[in-house]
Amino acid sequence: MNGVRVAEKVGKVRACWRSLRRRDAGMVTSEYAMGIVAAVGFALLLYEVVTSGQVRAELQAIVKRALSARM
């Protein structure tokens, strides 16, 4: 009898474990949309910073120094 009770408990624990593993841990569609909007906003901000006059001049200076370096 005792072995049957243990088997039943083990079966219940396994069923509980399976139900826990099946839970959706990902994002829903609205969260994906908000993530995309945030990523696009960050990309636009980064683009604006990189294409600003001062940053562009600094990047060009770095490239010129790299290309004119003696080997």
N, C-alpha and C positions, 0 to 999 in steps of 0.2 A: 504494500500500500504506500509506503513512504517513497518508494522510487517513482510511483505514478504522480504523486504530488510535486516532487522535484521536477519531473518532466513537464508538468503543466506550468509550473512557475518559469521554467526555462523558456517554454514556448511563448508565454506572455511577455517575457523580457525581450525575446527576439522580435516579436510583433511590435512592441513599443519602439525598439531600436530602429526597425525598418520604417516606421511612421515618422520618426525624427529625421532620418536621413532623407526622406522624400520632401521635406519642407522646402519651399522655394527660398533660396538665399540670395537670389539675384535681384536686379532692379526691374521695376515695372516700366511701362512705356513712358509715363510722365517723367520718371527719374532719368531715363535715357535722354528724353528731349531736353530736360534742364541741363544735363551733362554736356550735351552737344552745344547748347546755347552758351554755356560757360566757356567751353573750349574755343568756340568761334570768337567770343569776346576777347579772350586772352590772346588768340592769334592776331586779331586786329590791333590790339594794343601793342603787341610785340612788333608787328609790321610797322606801325606808326613810329615807334621808337627807333627801329633800325633804319628806316628811310628818312629820319629827320636829318637836317643839314649837318649838325655837329657830329652825330654818330657816323653818318656817311663819310664825312671828311676824315674822321679818325680811322675808320675801316680802310679807306683808300690809302691813308698814310702807312698803315700796317702792311698792306699788300705791297706797296711800293718798296718799303724797307726790306721785305722778305725777298722780293724779286731782284733787288739791287745788291743783295748780300754777296760778298765774295766767297768763293769756295776754295 
